[in-house]
Amino acid sequence: MNEQQLATLTASDPAGVWAAGLGTGGLFALLIVIVWQIAATWRARMLAAREEQYKQLAQKYAQLLDDNVELHRRSIEELTEARKSITSMERMMREIE
């Protein structure tokens, strides 16, 4: 008897069937939007973390570049001093001859 009442109720109330369908569809749409927003938030956080890593890498690169420029400058100074020394030795050797 219970099954007959259910069949009669669903057959005689099409508005209830539509309401249930719309409610179910709305629930699924809400769940999809929630999952979509969670995924978008997660992606934004990952991009922000990647951006921070890029900034740290750029700072490290800038520091290494500064160190390299300083080493290059020192090498040039040492080479200049070595050339001066060699030049003065050559002059002295020529004067002795």
TACOR-V976861 format. One record per pair of residues at least 12 apart in sequence whose ideal C-beta (glycine too) atoms are under 6 Angstrom apart, sorted by the first residue. I is the first residue (numbers start at 1). J is the second residue. If there is no record, write none. Layout:
i->{I & I}
j->{J & J}
This chain:
none
